[in-house]
């Protein structure tokens, strides 16, 4: 019996190592300086890179953070501090439900609301889609972190005559800050790997572009486009792009867990 | 600003509801035509594709997840189960486009060259395993989905098992049960609703998984009995056709597919949440008595 469960665990973990292994073996040879600094070349011409896609991913995620994180933190604080109000319960319900929406449906929504009225794909639309995905995650973690702040801290501040809102701002929020930051970074890691919502919002761009109102390439969409193409050179670059993408996402995930584990010990 | 969240979800539903429902009515859900050239649309092939690929994923992933969860919560020492749990979480962190890429070039050919021949040689009389074998198709998509769904189901199941009170386990052991019998008598029944919640959660994930599926499912809007045949799911057809949708009706039909997906996803998410919360809340009631 024990053997069966161990076997199950091994079988479950095999794909992890297979994927990482293949990423390294097929992608590592193509990840060179060219890859990071050159633009995509026409098919057949060697030497193209994914510079615009890498920058695009950073820009999309950056704008998504600017849009999504303040709303998410605000909502999370509101829910945590006013658990009895019907509005808080409604927002929590909304946030939980939003987590269950498939990401491509969010892409359709942003398409209808941002792309169609604006008349074209844009970085802003892509970032908006990513922000919508991020918001419920950030709200949830913020709420949990605020609830974890010991009541004594709040009560001490209130006993000293500090107003409620001031308590939240100056006492509770800083105490929960590291947990909230962890939540934000985990949401970023999740969103950096999203492709579907970007397919018809930010769309993709063969050329260098950083404008908010123009379509923009992203690492995920670029890998997707290259992977399903019939060109060997592009497929090779897709492996390289996937390797870089996975490296970024895993670095964020592992890094943040390592840091929080360290600081959790310190807090004790 | 907080209202933005609430309004956001309401708006999703309203905006998505506008289009082709008016044109096609209920027949949309049961028609099998999907022809952009003649503007005929029906959702059934995609609902079928979504259902079957998710079913394959769950059939593969759920037993494995239960095994993993039991191993992590019952069998392994604490330090080992933390490390293994971390690795399982990494499975969830890998972006889906990377899984798709790997599936196109590694998993698909492997299935085509190793698994599918033996399946069709031995079980070829079952229509499920008949038919020509290509590396893209329902089976490949199902396997990729299984790999992607497994960490979620396993994580929830591990939590559910960890919440089982020690008193239950000790009572079973005191009655003379072996470890497996203890698990069967004390842990599994206690966590049943939680396990079902985990399965529903995994189903919700599988439904919405777009990119990896779109890369390996072959994208033919046809219902076919064979698992080896190319197929299509709700999410994959939206991903593939949305940007090239020609007529307004085409776009509207695709958006309606998105609405179906949205409703399914929300329902499954709520059900899963209720089940899992119920399972983990019971601990508090037990402690009180």
Interface residues (C-beta under 8 A of the other chain):
Chain A: X1 X2 X4 X5 X6 X7 X8 X9 X11 X12 X13 X15 X16 X18 X19 X22 X23 X26 X70 X71 X74 X75 X78 X87 X90 X91 X94 X95 X96 X97 X98 X99 X100 X101 X102 X103 X104 X105 X106 X108 X109 X111 X112 X113 X132 X135 X136 X139 X189 X190 X192 X193 X194 X195 X196 X199 X200 X203 X220 X223 X224 X227 X228 X235 X238 X239 X242 X245 X246 X249 X250 X253 X254 X257
Chain B: X1 X2 X4 X5 X6 X8 X9 X11 X12 X15 X16 X63 X64 X65 X66 X67 X68 X70 X71 X72 X74 X75 X84 X86 X87 X88 X89 X90 X91 X93 X94 X95 X96 X97 X98 X99 X100 X101 X102 X104 X105 X106 X147 X150 X154 X178 X179 X180 X183 X204 X207 X208 X209 X210 X211 X215 X235 X238 X239 X242 X243 X254 X255 X258 X261 X262 X265 X266 X268 X269 X270 X272 X273
